[in-house]
């Protein structure tokens, strides 16, 4: 080192740090994240809106099952489940007048045509037709619970509509 060199004599200034980076406007990546959050929120809201009829029908069926467990007449509960199923089908079908007029085998054919279960009309769903007309005591608790389960399964297989 040079003995005559004195660094304090150099014309240097203090080190100045750059200004802090402002938080606004955010970087491009944050805009993408914000857009994704909004998009996900909109998609979830639309799906929840579309599922509102499914939730209402399932709630009604749960109420029927609770009344069954509370000692209600099974034939009345099967009749109530049939009413819930028909109301749900009418709200989900764009031509609700077509569904409202269905009775007997045509009603079972409609239900079977809108489910993935090929044994739907041949199985417990047939009880939907006869149970309201059977004398009191001819519908067992197990049959009524099966009907409620079949109705819930049918409701769950239906696509959501706006």
C-alpha positions as CSV (number, residue, x, y, z in Angstrom):
1,X,0.0,0.0,0.0
2,X,1.1,3.5,-0.7
3,X,2.1,5.2,2.6
4,X,1.1,8.6,1.2
5,X,-2.4,7.5,0.3
6,X,-5.0,8.8,2.6
7,X,-8.5,7.5,1.8
8,X,-10.2,10.2,3.9
9,X,-8.9,12.7,1.3
10,X,-10.9,11.1,-1.5
11,X,-13.9,13.0,-2.8
12,X,-16.4,10.3,-1.9
13,X,-20.0,10.8,-0.7
14,X,-22.0,8.7,1.8
15,X,-23.8,5.6,0.5
16,X,-27.5,6.4,-0.1
17,X,-29.9,3.5,-0.3
18,X,-32.6,3.6,-2.9
19,X,-36.2,4.5,-1.9
20,X,-38.4,1.7,-0.6
21,X,-40.4,0.0,-3.2
22,X,-44.0,1.2,-3.0
23,X,-46.8,-1.3,-2.4
24,X,-49.0,0.2,-5.0
25,X,-49.4,-0.7,-7.8
26,X,-48.8,-4.3,-7.2
27,X,-46.6,-6.4,-9.4
28,X,-48.2,-8.3,-12.3
29,X,-48.2,-11.6,-10.4
30,X,-50.3,-10.2,-7.6
31,X,-52.9,-9.1,-10.2
32,X,-53.0,-12.7,-11.5
33,X,-53.5,-14.0,-7.9
34,X,-56.3,-11.5,-7.3
35,X,-58.0,-12.4,-10.5
36,X,-57.8,-16.1,-9.6
37,X,-59.3,-15.5,-6.2
38,X,-62.2,-13.5,-7.7
39,X,-62.7,-16.2,-10.3
40,X,-62.8,-19.0,-7.7
41,X,-65.2,-17.0,-5.6
42,X,-67.5,-16.4,-8.5
43,X,-67.4,-20.1,-9.5
44,X,-68.1,-21.3,-5.9
45,X,-71.0,-18.8,-5.6
46,X,-72.6,-19.9,-8.8
47,X,-72.3,-23.6,-7.8
48,X,-73.8,-22.8,-4.4
49,X,-76.7,-20.9,-6.1
50,X,-77.3,-23.8,-8.5
51,X,-77.3,-26.4,-5.7
52,X,-79.9,-24.5,-3.6
53,X,-82.8,-26.6,-4.8
54,X,-80.9,-29.8,-4.1
55,X,-80.1,-28.6,-0.5
56,X,-83.8,-27.7,0.1
57,X,-85.0,-31.1,-1.1
58,X,-82.4,-32.9,0.9
59,X,-83.4,-30.9,4.0
60,X,-87.0,-31.8,3.5
61,X,-86.2,-35.5,3.2
62,X,-84.1,-35.3,6.3
63,X,-87.1,-33.8,8.1
64,X,-89.2,-36.7,6.9
65,X,-86.6,-39.2,8.1
66,X,-86.5,-37.5,11.5
67,X,-90.3,-37.7,11.8
68,X,-90.1,-41.4,10.9
69,X,-87.6,-41.9,13.7
70,X,-89.9,-40.0,15.9
71,X,-92.7,-42.4,15.4
72,X,-94.7,-40.9,12.4
73,X,-96.8,-43.1,10.2
74,X,-94.6,-44.6,7.5
75,X,-97.3,-44.4,4.8
76,X,-97.6,-40.6,5.5
77,X,-93.8,-40.2,5.3
78,X,-93.7,-42.1,2.0
79,X,-96.4,-39.8,0.7
80,X,-94.5,-36.8,1.9
81,X,-91.3,-38.1,0.2
82,X,-93.2,-38.5,-3.0
83,X,-94.4,-34.9,-2.8
84,X,-90.9,-33.6,-2.2
85,X,-89.6,-35.6,-5.1
86,X,-92.4,-34.3,-7.4
87,X,-91.8,-30.7,-6.3
88,X,-88.1,-31.1,-6.9
89,X,-88.6,-32.6,-10.3
90,X,-91.0,-29.7,-11.2
91,X,-88.4,-27.1,-10.2
92,X,-85.6,-28.8,-12.1
93,X,-87.5,-29.5,-15.3
94,X,-87.8,-26.5,-17.6
95,X,-91.3,-27.7,-18.6
96,X,-92.8,-28.2,-15.1
97,X,-96.3,-28.6,-16.4
98,X,-95.2,-31.8,-18.1
99,X,-93.9,-33.2,-14.9
100,X,-96.9,-32.0,-12.9
101,X,-99.3,-34.1,-15.1
102,X,-97.4,-37.3,-14.7
103,X,-99.0,-40.1,-12.7
104,X,-98.7,-43.8,-12.2
105,X,-96.3,-45.6,-14.6
106,X,-95.5,-42.4,-16.5
107,X,-94.2,-40.8,-13.3
108,X,-92.0,-43.8,-12.6
109,X,-90.8,-43.9,-16.2
110,X,-89.9,-40.2,-15.9
111,X,-88.0,-40.8,-12.6
112,X,-86.3,-43.9,-14.1
113,X,-85.3,-42.0,-17.2
114,X,-83.6,-39.3,-15.2
115,X,-81.4,-41.6,-13.1
116,X,-78.4,-43.7,-13.7
117,X,-79.8,-46.7,-11.7
118,X,-81.4,-49.1,-14.2
119,X,-83.3,-50.9,-11.4
120,X,-84.9,-47.7,-10.1
121,X,-88.5,-48.2,-11.3
122,X,-88.5,-51.9,-10.5
123,X,-87.1,-51.6,-7.0
124,X,-88.3,-49.6,-4.0
125,X,-89.5,-46.7,-6.1
126,X,-92.6,-48.7,-7.0
127,X,-93.7,-48.1,-3.5
128,X,-94.0,-44.4,-4.3
129,X,-97.1,-45.3,-6.4
130,X,-98.9,-47.7,-4.0
131,X,-98.0,-46.4,-0.5
132,X,-100.4,-43.4,-0.3
133,X,-103.3,-45.8,-1.1
134,X,-102.4,-48.6,1.2
135,X,-104.2,-48.9,4.5
136,X,-102.4,-47.6,7.6
137,X,-99.9,-50.0,8.9
138,X,-99.1,-51.7,5.6
139,X,-96.0,-49.7,5.0
140,X,-93.1,-50.7,7.3
141,X,-90.5,-48.4,8.8
142,X,-87.8,-50.0,6.7
143,X,-89.7,-49.5,3.5
144,X,-90.3,-45.9,4.3
145,X,-86.6,-45.4,5.1
146,X,-85.7,-47.1,1.8
147,X,-88.0,-44.8,-0.1
148,X,-86.4,-41.7,1.5
149,X,-82.9,-43.0,0.6
150,X,-84.0,-43.8,-3.0
151,X,-85.5,-40.3,-3.2
152,X,-82.3,-38.7,-1.9
153,X,-80.2,-40.7,-4.3
154,X,-82.4,-39.6,-7.2
155,X,-82.1,-36.0,-6.1
156,X,-78.3,-36.3,-5.8
157,X,-78.0,-37.7,-9.4
158,X,-79.8,-34.7,-10.9
159,X,-77.6,-32.0,-12.6
160,X,-77.7,-28.5,-11.1
161,X,-79.4,-25.9,-13.1
162,X,-79.5,-22.1,-12.7
